[in-house]
Amino acid sequence: MTEPLVLPGELTLVLESAADSIAGPRPDNQDAGLAAARVVAVADGVGGSFGGATAAGLVIDRLRAAADLARPDAPDLVGSVQAATGDLAAALAGDPALSGMATTLTAAALTSGGRLVLAHVGDSRAYLLRRRELIRLTTDQSLVQALIDSGAITAEQARTHPLRSVVLAALHGRPEDLAGVAVSALPVQPGDRLLLCTDGLSGVVPEETLRDVLAAEASPADTVRRLLRDALARPTQDNATPVVADVGVRVGGPALPTTVVGAARGVRRRA
């Protein structure tokens, strides 16, 4: 990778981002996504239609609030994930029907110093496209990834494995959830393109196709639309949520819209 970028005082890095989410063949959408000027994220809920949507929506709503209130130098991504586990715990305490709910989370926050901070738990993914090279930034915390790592199955066999949806870590609303969250950081630069997505996309669209689409489309919004068309054409058997963000430079602070999609549209955390 590169060293952190130093910009003149009047310039700042931003994420020019877009997001969308589809239910696919399922009757409900338990995915949620966030596209903001300094924070992007996807979450894939589990635990029944209501519980999964609630878990994913609550976590993304917490990150949306963090994006809106982000300090100029660095959004507090790790603190927001910790607060999100409290939101899940509060929801569980208020509604026993939510027992068993959980969600994956892959989130990225951009600092003004040119670093991207990643927080990841579960099997949603983050990728970086730089000069037509696609770099996977996260490792699936899933049963099939463990089987791949042990040599028991191949990556191709994992795509159709009957237990491919089993995740080994997620956010449930418990303090110990944080031990499973992988946090990392890397320098980014203008022209980099990010993709965060749930497994309804990455589980059916090969990485070489993801790379070609990310490299070919001019805007994040066009890229999101094409990725979802490709997922539906495969076809995906799950909800699918891509968030695409271009690292850009703007004069002054962020003045870009914040967008939430999927289950995050209808969920608000408790005060």
Backbone as CSV, one residue per row, in Angstrom:
resi,resn,N_x,N_y,N_z,CA_x,CA_y,CA_z,C_x,C_y,C_z
1,MET,0.835,-1.180,0.000,0.000,0.000,0.000,0.887,1.252,0.000
2,THR,0.271,2.412,0.131,0.990,3.666,0.113,1.056,4.266,1.499
3,GLU,1.886,5.306,1.655,1.920,6.051,2.906,0.705,6.967,2.977
4,PRO,0.295,7.387,4.197,-0.832,8.308,4.322,-0.607,9.578,3.519
5,LEU,-1.669,10.101,2.937,-1.608,11.261,2.069,-1.664,12.532,2.911
6,VAL,-0.791,13.508,2.566,-0.801,14.807,3.231,-1.345,15.823,2.241
7,LEU,-2.445,16.493,2.610,-3.100,17.465,1.751,-2.956,18.868,2.327
8,PRO,-3.011,19.904,1.467,-3.066,21.271,1.994,-4.263,21.450,2.921
9,GLY,-4.190,22.428,3.816,-5.190,22.586,4.864,-6.603,22.766,4.372
10,GLU,-6.808,23.373,3.186,-8.165,23.623,2.708,-8.783,22.419,2.008
11,LEU,-8.019,21.370,1.803,-8.512,20.180,1.113,-8.716,19.037,2.095
12,THR,-9.682,18.192,1.820,-9.948,17.040,2.674,-10.382,15.860,1.817
13,LEU,-10.057,14.672,2.269,-10.505,13.462,1.590,-11.945,13.150,1.984
14,VAL,-12.720,12.654,1.036,-14.091,12.235,1.291,-14.356,10.947,0.532
15,LEU,-15.431,10.286,0.916,-15.929,9.123,0.195,-17.154,9.546,-0.605
16,GLU,-17.038,9.520,-1.918,-18.178,9.795,-2.793,-18.857,8.454,-3.031
17,SER,-19.954,8.221,-2.331,-20.462,6.860,-2.200,-21.905,6.723,-2.630
18,ALA,-22.285,5.476,-2.911,-23.655,5.123,-3.270,-23.937,3.732,-2.736
19,ALA,-25.221,3.459,-2.478,-25.616,2.166,-1.925,-27.009,1.805,-2.405
20,ASP,-27.275,0.502,-2.458,-28.623,0.016,-2.700,-28.714,-1.385,-2.114
21,SER,-29.935,-1.855,-1.926,-30.160,-3.164,-1.320,-31.414,-3.773,-1.919
22,ILE,-31.343,-5.064,-2.237,-32.498,-5.772,-2.796,-32.775,-7.022,-1.973
23,ALA,-34.025,-7.410,-1.927,-34.408,-8.635,-1.219,-34.042,-9.879,-2.012
24,GLY,-33.865,-9.747,-3.343,-33.637,-10.926,-4.169,-34.883,-11.785,-4.182
25,PRO,-34.740,-13.111,-4.096,-35.918,-13.981,-4.128,-36.625,-14.095,-2.790
26,ARG,-36.090,-13.476,-1.746,-36.661,-13.624,-0.408,-37.799,-12.629,-0.190
27,PRO,-38.734,-12.954,0.688,-39.878,-12.064,0.915,-39.544,-10.851,1.770
28,ASP,-38.382,-10.857,2.411,-38.006,-9.756,3.286,-36.533,-9.445,3.095
29,ASN,-36.118,-8.255,3.520,-34.728,-7.833,3.381,-34.124,-7.641,4.763
30,GLN,-33.161,-8.487,5.110,-32.473,-8.400,6.395,-31.096,-7.763,6.263
31,ASP,-30.785,-7.238,5.070,-29.558,-6.482,4.855,-29.793,-5.010,5.167
32,ALA,-28.711,-4.304,5.459,-28.762,-2.856,5.607,-27.423,-2.287,5.145
33,GLY,-27.453,-1.049,4.677,-26.227,-0.422,4.204,-26.214,1.065,4.475
34,LEU,-25.007,1.634,4.518,-24.794,3.046,4.772,-23.773,3.586,3.792
35,ALA,-24.083,4.735,3.175,-23.145,5.449,2.314,-23.096,6.894,2.785
36,ALA,-21.955,7.319,3.316,-21.791,8.686,3.813,-20.412,9.195,3.398
37,ALA,-20.145,10.462,3.726,-18.928,11.107,3.244,-17.661,10.557,3.881
38,ARG,-17.790,10.003,5.108,-16.604,9.443,5.754,-16.826,8.059,6.324
39,VAL,-18.035,7.535,6.266,-18.311,6.202,6.795,-19.183,5.443,5.808
40,VAL,-18.789,4.196,5.506,-19.608,3.298,4.693,-19.682,1.967,5.420
41,ALA,-20.802,1.246,5.242,-20.970,-0.003,5.987,-22.051,-0.857,5.361
42,VAL,-21.944,-2.166,5.584,-23.013,-3.110,5.260,-23.191,-4.050,6.438
43,ALA,-24.429,-4.527,6.615,-24.749,-5.481,7.679,-25.750,-6.484,7.133
44,ASP,-25.614,-7.726,7.551,-26.470,-8.824,7.088,-27.044,-9.505,8.325
45,GLY,-28.335,-9.275,8.576,-28.953,-9.773,9.790,-29.335,-11.233,9.723
46,VAL,-29.331,-11.878,10.892,-29.778,-13.261,11.018,-30.699,-13.346,12.230
47,GLY,-31.481,-14.417,12.276,-32.352,-14.627,13.425,-33.808,-14.396,13.118
48,GLY,-34.243,-14.762,11.912,-35.636,-14.558,11.531,-35.825,-13.219,10.864
49,SER,-36.895,-13.101,10.083,-37.083,-11.903,9.265,-37.117,-10.632,10.103
50,PHE,-37.878,-10.647,11.206,-37.975,-9.453,12.034,-36.688,-9.226,12.814
51,GLY,-36.161,-10.285,13.432,-34.957,-10.144,14.235,-33.747,-9.757,13.419
52,GLY,-33.554,-10.403,12.262,-32.402,-10.086,11.431,-32.442,-8.666,10.920
53,ALA,-33.609,-8.238,10.466,-33.743,-6.867,9.970,-33.515,-5.865,11.093
54,THR,-34.008,-6.172,12.281,-33.819,-5.271,13.415,-32.350,-5.144,13.772
55,ALA,-31.647,-6.270,13.837,-30.229,-6.239,14.201,-29.416,-5.443,13.188
56,ALA,-29.590,-5.748,11.907,-28.830,-5.039,10.876,-29.190,-3.562,10.861
57,GLY,-30.485,-3.269,10.974,-30.916,-1.881,10.934,-30.404,-1.060,12.106
58,LEU,-30.408,-1.645,13.304,-29.924,-0.923,14.476,-28.437,-0.591,14.366
59,VAL,-27.653,-1.551,13.915,-26.213,-1.320,13.818,-25.916,-0.244,12.776
60,ILE,-26.561,-0.323,11.627,-26.322,0.683,10.594,-26.832,2.049,11.045
61,ASP,-27.940,2.087,11.782,-28.435,3.372,12.278,-27.445,4.005,13.243
62,ARG,-26.814,3.209,14.078,-25.804,3.739,14.993,-24.624,4.322,14.207
63,LEU,-24.199,3.641,13.159,-23.096,4.151,12.349,-23.512,5.395,11.572
64,ARG,-24.777,5.454,11.169,-25.269,6.668,10.499,-25.145,7.862,11.438
65,ALA,-25.531,7.662,12.681,-25.409,8.751,13.649,-23.953,9.161,13.830
66,ALA,-23.049,8.189,13.834,-21.628,8.498,13.961,-21.132,9.274,12.750
67,ALA,-21.630,8.918,11.572,-21.230,9.627,10.356,-21.704,11.071,10.390
68,ASP,-22.906,11.291,10.881,-23.452,12.642,10.945,-22.709,13.512,11.946
69,LEU,-22.170,12.881,13.006,-21.513,13.634,14.071,-19.998,13.480,14.056
70,ALA,-19.459,12.966,12.946,-18.036,12.628,12.893,-17.151,13.851,13.145
71,ARG,-16.110,13.654,13.947,-15.101,14.687,14.125,-14.396,14.932,12.795
72,PRO,-13.858,16.117,12.582,-13.189,16.383,11.307,-12.018,15.454,11.025
73,ASP,-11.342,14.973,12.076,-10.141,14.180,11.835,-10.430,12.703,11.662
74,ALA,-11.383,12.138,12.441,-11.608,10.692,12.355,-12.924,10.298,13.007
75,PRO,-13.832,9.677,12.262,-15.020,9.094,12.892,-14.600,7.999,13.874
76,ASP,-15.287,7.902,14.996,-14.958,6.909,16.023,-15.652,5.598,15.673
77,LEU,-15.053,4.839,14.769,-15.691,3.622,14.277,-15.771,2.555,15.360
78,VAL,-14.689,2.336,16.065,-14.679,1.296,17.091,-15.662,1.636,18.208
79,GLY,-15.699,2.899,18.620,-16.654,3.301,19.638,-18.087,3.132,19.183
80,SER,-18.328,3.375,17.894,-19.679,3.217,17.357,-20.103,1.759,17.339
81,VAL,-19.176,0.856,17.016,-19.498,-0.567,17.038,-19.817,-1.009,18.467
82,GLN,-19.056,-0.518,19.419,-19.331,-0.850,20.816,-20.706,-0.330,21.230
83,ALA,-21.033,0.898,20.818,-22.352,1.447,21.141,-23.462,0.652,20.463
84,ALA,-23.191,0.158,19.272,-24.199,-0.625,18.551,-24.529,-1.916,19.280
85,THR,-23.541,-2.533,19.929,-23.845,-3.738,20.703,-24.780,-3.399,21.867
86,GLY,-24.627,-2.202,22.433,-25.553,-1.767,23.470,-26.953,-1.549,22.936
87,ASP,-27.058,-1.035,21.705,-28.365,-0.864,21.077,-29.056,-2.215,20.893
88,LEU,-28.290,-3.216,20.480,-28.858,-4.555,20.309,-29.315,-5.116,21.651
89,ALA,-28.491,-4.921,22.672,-28.863,-5.423,23.999,-30.138,-4.763,24.498
90,ALA,-30.281,-3.459,24.264,-31.485,-2.750,24.698,-32.714,-3.252,23.959
91,ALA,-32.555,-3.515,22.673,-33.681,-4.030,21.895,-34.100,-5.406,22.381
92,LEU,-33.131,-6.260,22.685,-33.436,-7.601,23.193,-34.148,-7.532,24.540
93,ALA,-33.694,-6.633,25.390,-34.319,-6.504,26.710,-35.764,-6.037,26.599
94,GLY,-36.051,-5.259,25.553,-37.399,-4.731,25.399,-38.347,-5.618,24.634
95,ASP,-37.819,-6.639,23.976,-38.676,-7.498,23.145,-38.091,-8.906,23.094
96,PRO,-38.584,-9.826,23.917,-38.067,-11.204,23.925,-38.205,-11.908,22.580
97,ALA,-39.100,-11.440,21.713,-39.265,-12.063,20.403,-38.018,-11.908,19.543
98,LEU,-37.124,-10.987,19.921,-35.895,-10.768,19.158,-34.781,-11.736,19.567
99,SER,-35.044,-12.623,20.511,-34.028,-13.564,20.967,-33.445,-14.341,19.784
100,GLY,-32.125,-14.389,19.711,-31.450,-15.086,18.622,-31.035,-14.191,17.476
101,MET,-31.407,-12.924,17.524,-31.021,-12.044,16.424,-29.539,-11.706,16.502
102,ALA,-28.950,-11.441,15.342,-27.549,-11.047,15.255,-27.328,-10.442,13.881
103,THR,-26.149,-9.908,13.676,-25.838,-9.342,12.364,-24.342,-9.361,12.115
104,THR,-23.981,-9.519,10.861,-22.612,-9.264,10.440,-22.420,-7.748,10.351
105,LEU,-21.197,-7.315,10.238,-20.912,-5.898,9.989,-19.556,-5.771,9.309
106,THR,-19.533,-5.040,8.226,-18.278,-4.604,7.623,-18.401,-3.107,7.408
107,ALA,-17.546,-2.342,8.080,-17.638,-0.886,8.052,-16.258,-0.287,7.833
108,ALA,-16.236,0.875,7.181,-14.986,1.578,6.922,-15.179,3.055,7.200
109,ALA,-14.218,3.657,7.891,-14.250,5.086,8.200,-12.976,5.730,7.669
110,LEU,-13.133,6.869,7.004,-12.020,7.582,6.387,-11.567,8.714,7.293
111,THR,-10.275,8.761,7.587,-9.730,9.870,8.361,-9.212,10.940,7.411
112,SER,-9.129,12.161,7.914,-8.621,13.242,7.078,-7.148,13.049,6.749
113,GLY,-6.454,12.224,7.537,-5.054,11.943,7.263,-4.826,10.887,6.199
114,GLY,-5.899,10.391,5.591,-5.740,9.465,4.483,-5.679,8.008,4.870
115,ARG,-6.198,7.678,6.046,-6.274,6.272,6.445,-7.714,5.804,6.455
116,LEU,-7.889,4.553,6.089,-9.191,3.907,6.147,-9.161,2.912,7.292
117,VAL,-10.042,3.108,8.265,-10.153,2.201,9.407,-11.291,1.230,9.114
118,LEU,-11.017,-0.060,9.250,-12.001,-1.105,8.977,-12.386,-1.827,10.259
119,ALA,-13.679,-2.100,10.394,-14.183,-2.968,11.468,-15.013,-4.052,10.801
120,HIS,-14.714,-5.315,11.113,-15.321,-6.420,10.366,-15.643,-7.578,11.289
121,VAL,-16.873,-8.098,11.166,-17.264,-9.309,11.869,-18.273,-10.049,10.995
122,GLY,-18.057,-11.347,10.796,-18.966,-12.136,9.966,-18.430,-12.370,8.574
123,ASP,-19.351,-12.480,7.594,-18.927,-12.847,6.238,-19.312,-11.830,5.177
124,SER,-19.711,-10.623,5.569,-19.767,-9.557,4.581,-18.328,-9.164,4.244
125,ARG,-18.126,-8.384,3.176,-16.762,-8.179,2.701,-16.471,-6.730,2.352
126,ALA,-15.164,-6.409,2.332,-14.675,-5.128,1.827,-13.568,-5.403,0.818
127,TYR,-13.614,-4.661,-0.291,-12.603,-4.739,-1.336,-12.093,-3.337,-1.656
128,LEU,-10.863,-3.281,-2.147,-10.276,-2.038,-2.643,-9.828,-2.258,-4.082
129,LEU,-10.270,-1.398,-4.973,-9.788,-1.408,-6.358,-8.816,-0.250,-6.523
130,ARG,-7.591,-0.584,-6.919,-6.575,0.441,-7.190,-5.862,0.082,-8.493
131,ARG,-5.982,0.978,-9.469,-5.355,0.771,-10.779,-5.681,-0.617,-11.332
132,ARG,-6.967,-0.955,-11.301,-7.527,-2.182,-11.856,-7.122,-3.442,-11.080
133,GLU,-6.436,-3.292,-9.962,-6.136,-4.443,-9.101,-7.152,-4.485,-7.967
134,LEU,-7.811,-5.641,-7.801,-8.802,-5.799,-6.739,-8.141,-6.479,-5.545
135,ILE,-8.220,-5.810,-4.391,-7.603,-6.305,-3.160,-8.707,-6.566,-2.146
136,ARG,-8.786,-7.794,-1.674,-9.777,-8.109,-0.640,-9.225,-7.700,0.709
137,LEU,-9.988,-6.902,1.446,-9.515,-6.313,2.689,-9.966,-7.070,3.925
138,THR,-10.902,-7.986,3.787,-11.449,-8.709,4.937,-11.365,-10.211,4.714
139,THR,-11.400,-10.941,5.802,-11.443,-12.401,5.768,-12.760,-12.866,6.370
140,ASP,-13.478,-13.728,5.652,-14.760,-14.226,6.146,-14.570,-14.964,7.463
141,GLN,-15.385,-14.645,8.433,-15.437,-15.402,9.687,-16.606,-16.368,9.564
142,SER,-16.374,-17.422,8.801,-17.446,-18.358,8.458,-16.935,-19.781,8.517
143,LEU,-17.890,-20.724,8.562,-17.514,-22.131,8.594,-16.817,-22.540,7.307
144,VAL,-17.328,-22.098,6.157,-16.702,-22.533,4.904,-15.304,-21.937,4.759
145,GLN,-15.064,-20.727,5.277,-13.709,-20.183,5.215,-12.762,-21.002,6.084
146,ALA,-13.249,-21.458,7.236,-12.426,-22.325,8.081,-12.110,-23.635,7.367
147,LEU,-13.091,-24.152,6.629,-12.852,-25.386,5.868,-11.866,-25.154,4.730
148,ILE,-11.954,-24.004,4.080,-10.982,-23.665,3.034,-9.588,-23.573,3.637
149,ASP,-9.474,-22.876,4.765,-8.168,-22.687,5.398,-7.551,-24.005,5.829
150,SER,-8.394,-24.974,6.196,-7.880,-26.280,6.626,-7.579,-27.203,5.451
151,GLY,-7.976,-26.805,4.241,-7.769,-27.634,3.073,-8.864,-28.654,2.829
152,ALA,-9.937,-28.600,3.623,-11.007,-29.589,3.481,-11.833,-29.375,2.217
153,ILE,-12.015,-28.126,1.806,-12.751,-27.817,0.574,-12.019,-26.710,-0.164
154,THR,-12.373,-26.536,-1.426,-11.804,-25.455,-2.224,-12.718,-24.230,-2.160
155,ALA,-12.189,-23.097,-2.602,-13.007,-21.885,-2.646,-14.192,-22.073,-3.583
156,GLU,-14.007,-22.798,-4.661,-15.114,-23.049,-5.587,-16.179,-23.922,-4.936
157,GLN,-15.780,-24.944,-4.199,-16.753,-25.788,-3.502,-17.506,-25.001,-2.432
158,ALA,-16.853,-24.016,-1.851,-17.498,-23.215,-0.808,-18.699,-22.449,-1.332
159,ARG,-18.692,-22.125,-2.615,-19.772,-21.309,-3.179,-21.112,-22.031,-3.139
160,THR,-21.088,-23.362,-3.153,-22.334,-24.131,-3.137,-22.449,-25.040,-1.910
161,HIS,-21.578,-24.867,-0.939,-21.589,-25.718,0.253,-22.893,-25.508,1.026
162,PRO,-23.521,-26.589,1.523,-24.810,-26.427,2.220,-24.716,-25.604,3.505
163,LEU,-23.519,-25.455,4.068,-23.354,-24.693,5.307,-22.658,-23.347,5.060
164,ARG,-22.734,-22.855,3.826,-22.019,-21.625,3.482,-22.548,-20.391,4.212
165,SER,-23.751,-20.461,4.761,-24.315,-19.300,5.455,-23.982,-19.266,6.943
166,VAL,-23.253,-20.263,7.439,-22.940,-20.326,8.874,-21.764,-19.407,9.183
167,VAL,-21.995,-18.398,10.015,-20.924,-17.491,10.415,-20.434,-17.867,11.807
168,LEU,-19.158,-17.621,12.057,-18.538,-17.993,13.325,-18.435,-16.816,14.285
169,ALA,-18.756,-15.619,13.820,-18.750,-14.443,14.683,-19.766,-13.451,14.136
170,ALA,-20.407,-12.720,15.034,-21.407,-11.721,14.653,-21.648,-10.827,15.849
171,LEU,-22.463,-9.791,15.661,-22.881,-8.921,16.751,-24.237,-9.391,17.251
172,HIS,-24.308,-9.791,18.523,-25.536,-10.299,19.126,-26.105,-9.353,20.187
173,GLY,-25.317,-8.370,20.601,-25.735,-7.524,21.714,-25.114,-7.933,23.028
174,ARG,-23.979,-8.643,22.952,-23.278,-9.094,24.155,-21.897,-8.439,24.221
175,PRO,-21.376,-8.151,25.405,-20.059,-7.512,25.523,-18.960,-8.305,24.828
176,GLU,-19.064,-9.626,24.858,-18.014,-10.443,24.244,-18.014,-10.387,22.722
177,ASP,-19.059,-9.799,22.131,-19.085,-9.649,20.670,-17.851,-8.914,20.158
178,LEU,-17.383,-7.949,20.935,-16.298,-7.088,20.463,-15.003,-7.863,20.249
179,ALA,-14.843,-8.982,20.953,-13.637,-9.787,20.773,-13.560,-10.376,19.373
180,GLY,-14.712,-10.530,18.727,-14.728,-11.096,17.376,-14.594,-10.076,16.270
181,VAL,-14.557,-8.786,16.618,-14.482,-7.733,15.599,-13.027,-7.506,15.218
182,ALA,-12.716,-7.714,13.953,-11.365,-7.476,13.437,-11.252,-6.011,13.026
183,VAL,-10.269,-5.318,13.586,-10.053,-3.903,13.285,-8.690,-3.756,12.613
184,SER,-8.663,-3.013,11.519,-7.420,-2.800,10.792,-7.448,-1.409,10.174
185,ALA,-6.328,-0.978,9.622,-6.252,0.328,8.978,-5.270,0.257,7.825
186,LEU,-5.508,1.049,6.800,-4.624,1.109,5.653,-4.692,2.494,5.038
187,PRO,-3.609,2.945,4.412,-3.648,4.235,3.730,-4.386,4.122,2.401
188,VAL,-5.145,5.158,2.055,-5.827,5.218,0.776,-5.449,6.510,0.077
189,GLN,-5.835,6.640,-1.188,-5.465,7.796,-1.979,-6.573,8.116,-2.962
190,PRO,-6.644,9.359,-3.442,-7.657,9.700,-4.433,-7.579,8.776,-5.640
191,GLY,-8.746,8.351,-6.110,-8.811,7.408,-7.217,-9.066,5.987,-6.786
192,ASP,-8.845,5.684,-5.502,-9.193,4.360,-4.997,-10.716,4.196,-4.997
193,ARG,-11.169,2.987,-5.234,-12.601,2.676,-5.187,-12.818,1.529,-4.211
194,LEU,-13.784,1.682,-3.325,-14.108,0.672,-2.325,-15.423,-0.006,-2.667
195,LEU,-15.492,-1.287,-2.363,-16.745,-2.037,-2.400,-16.919,-2.741,-1.073
196,LEU,-18.030,-2.477,-0.404,-18.470,-3.257,0.746,-19.754,-3.954,0.336
197,CYS,-19.876,-5.235,0.659,-21.057,-5.961,0.193,-21.383,-7.132,1.110
198,THR,-22.648,-7.528,1.089,-23.077,-8.725,1.791,-22.869,-9.944,0.898
199,ASP,-23.014,-11.137,1.494,-22.703,-12.348,0.736,-23.749,-12.677,-0.326
200,GLY,-24.875,-11.972,-0.339,-25.808,-12.139,-1.444,-25.237,-11.664,-2.756
201,LEU,-24.211,-10.808,-2.693,-23.479,-10.392,-3.894,-22.196,-11.191,-4.053
202,SER,-21.315,-11.149,-3.036,-20.008,-11.796,-3.170,-20.108,-13.310,-3.252
203,GLY,-21.219,-13.877,-2.760,-21.363,-15.327,-2.821,-21.734,-15.863,-4.181
204,VAL,-22.172,-14.979,-5.098,-22.585,-15.453,-6.415,-21.813,-14.802,-7.552
205,VAL,-21.297,-13.597,-7.359,-20.560,-12.910,-8.420,-19.069,-13.123,-8.188
206,PRO,-18.363,-13.750,-9.125,-16.930,-14.028,-8.928,-16.122,-12.741,-8.762
207,GLU,-14.998,-12.847,-8.078,-14.188,-11.665,-7.821,-13.674,-11.024,-9.098
208,GLU,-13.387,-11.823,-10.135,-12.927,-11.215,-11.374,-14.010,-10.359,-12.020
209,THR,-15.275,-10.769,-11.831,-16.383,-9.956,-12.341,-16.551,-8.701,-11.498
210,LEU,-16.440,-8.828,-10.187,-16.475,-7.646,-9.334,-15.410,-6.646,-9.769
211,ARG,-14.210,-7.123,-10.015,-13.111,-6.245,-10.450,-13.454,-5.552,-11.759
212,ASP,-13.958,-6.309,-12.728,-14.250,-5.726,-14.040,-15.337,-4.663,-13.945
213,VAL,-16.371,-4.921,-13.135,-17.456,-3.938,-12.987,-16.947,-2.696,-12.266
214,LEU,-16.198,-2.881,-11.205,-15.666,-1.737,-10.467,-14.755,-0.888,-11.342
215,ALA,-14.010,-1.527,-12.229,-13.091,-0.796,-13.096,-13.790,-0.119,-14.266
216,ALA,-14.929,-0.660,-14.689,-15.566,-0.182,-15.915,-16.526,0.973,-15.701
217,GLU,-17.250,0.975,-14.596,-18.319,1.950,-14.411,-17.771,3.285,-13.915
218,ALA,-18.376,4.369,-14.395,-17.849,5.701,-14.117,-18.163,6.180,-12.705
219,SER,-19.361,5.914,-12.217,-19.778,6.472,-10.931,-20.114,5.368,-9.946
220,PRO,-20.057,5.663,-8.652,-20.488,4.670,-7.667,-21.929,4.215,-7.883
221,ALA,-22.842,5.129,-8.211,-24.242,4.749,-8.397,-24.404,3.791,-9.572
222,ASP,-23.720,4.066,-10.685,-23.792,3.164,-11.833,-23.207,1.798,-11.484
223,THR,-22.140,1.802,-10.695,-21.501,0.551,-10.301,-22.435,-0.289,-9.440
224,VAL,-23.101,0.353,-8.483,-24.048,-0.356,-7.619,-25.159,-0.990,-8.447
225,ARG,-25.721,-0.233,-9.379,-26.807,-0.767,-10.210,-26.349,-1.977,-11.013
226,ARG,-25.162,-1.901,-11.590,-24.689,-3.025,-12.410,-24.379,-4.248,-11.551
227,LEU,-23.814,-4.037,-10.381,-23.526,-5.167,-9.497,-24.809,-5.898,-9.101
228,LEU,-25.858,-5.153,-8.827,-27.118,-5.792,-8.460,-27.736,-6.513,-9.646
229,ARG,-27.610,-5.969,-10.844,-28.090,-6.688,-12.034,-27.345,-8.005,-12.193
230,ASP,-26.040,-7.982,-11.968,-25.251,-9.211,-12.084,-25.662,-10.229,-11.023
231,ALA,-25.923,-9.764,-9.801,-26.336,-10.683,-8.735,-27.667,-11.336,-9.072
232,LEU,-28.606,-10.554,-9.583,-29.915,-11.100,-9.933,-29.830,-12.054,-11.113
233,ALA,-28.896,-11.816,-12.011,-28.766,-12.665,-13.196,-28.127,-14.010,-12.881
234,ARG,-27.417,-14.138,-11.754,-26.669,-15.379,-11.487,-27.541,-16.617,-11.249
235,PRO,-28.577,-16.640,-10.429,-29.142,-15.570,-9.612,-28.780,-15.750,-8.145
236,THR,-28.767,-14.672,-7.397,-28.553,-14.766,-5.961,-29.758,-15.413,-5.292
237,GLN,-29.526,-16.115,-4.201,-30.598,-16.715,-3.407,-30.792,-15.974,-2.087
238,ASP,-30.232,-14.767,-2.004,-30.211,-14.047,-0.734,-30.456,-12.567,-1.005
239,ASN,-30.625,-11.810,0.076,-30.591,-10.365,-0.042,-29.195,-9.958,-0.525
240,ALA,-29.107,-8.856,-1.222,-27.806,-8.398,-1.734,-27.696,-6.892,-1.537
241,THR,-26.568,-6.463,-0.969,-26.353,-5.046,-0.685,-24.918,-4.650,-1.019
242,PRO,-24.710,-3.843,-2.052,-23.391,-3.265,-2.304,-23.348,-1.785,-1.918
243,VAL,-22.222,-1.366,-1.373,-21.911,0.047,-1.164,-20.603,0.305,-1.890
244,VAL,-20.599,1.264,-2.793,-19.411,1.606,-3.571,-19.019,3.035,-3.235
245,ALA,-17.737,3.263,-2.967,-17.259,4.588,-2.575,-15.944,4.894,-3.275
246,ASP,-15.880,6.075,-3.872,-14.648,6.564,-4.473,-13.974,7.533,-3.507
247,VAL,-12.678,7.352,-3.299,-11.915,8.284,-2.482,-11.628,9.518,-3.328
248,GLY,-12.125,10.671,-2.871,-11.953,11.918,-3.607,-11.467,13.036,-2.713
249,VAL,-11.225,14.195,-3.319,-10.734,15.367,-2.607,-11.722,16.502,-2.805
250,ARG,-12.058,17.176,-1.705,-12.968,18.314,-1.754,-12.379,19.477,-0.963
251,VAL,-12.816,20.695,-1.330,-12.435,21.873,-0.569,-13.366,21.979,0.638
252,GLY,-12.805,22.088,1.823,-13.621,22.176,3.027,-14.084,20.812,3.486
253,GLY,-15.011,20.802,4.425,-15.510,19.556,4.991,-16.499,18.868,4.093
254,PRO,-16.929,17.663,4.472,-17.894,16.911,3.673,-19.215,17.651,3.511
255,ALA,-19.718,17.668,2.290,-21.040,18.240,2.012,-21.796,17.286,1.106
256,LEU,-21.672,16.019,1.418,-22.275,14.975,0.605,-23.425,14.339,1.378
257,PRO,-24.421,13.806,0.684,-25.571,13.223,1.386,-25.213,11.923,2.094
258,THR,-25.992,11.602,3.108,-25.902,10.323,3.804,-27.100,9.479,3.397
259,THR,-26.830,8.243,2.972,-27.881,7.349,2.489,-27.868,6.063,3.289
260,VAL,-29.036,5.622,3.734,-29.171,4.294,4.318,-30.125,3.489,3.451
261,VAL,-29.877,2.189,3.347,-30.689,1.322,2.492,-31.049,0.045,3.236
262,GLY,-32.018,-0.665,2.684,-32.421,-1.935,3.252,-33.125,-1.750,4.585
263,ALA,-32.832,-2.650,5.523,-33.521,-2.655,6.808,-33.264,-1.405,7.627
264,ALA,-32.196,-0.679,7.333,-31.892,0.527,8.101,-32.897,1.636,7.861
265,ARG,-33.672,1.544,6.800,-34.646,2.605,6.518,-35.779,2.652,7.536
266,GLY,-36.077,1.512,8.138,-37.251,1.464,9.009,-36.945,1.237,10.470
267,VAL,-35.660,1.296,10.869,-35.289,0.973,12.240,-34.613,2.183,12.878
268,ARG,-35.011,2.470,14.088,-34.336,3.504,14.871,-34.044,2.951,16.251
269,ARG,-32.825,3.203,16.715,-32.422,2.706,18.019,-33.168,3.455,19.121
270,ARG,-33.173,2.843,20.295,-33.790,3.494,21.460,-32.919,4.663,21.915
271,ALA,-33.548,5.701,22.413,-32.786,6.876,22.881,-31.906,6.496,24.062
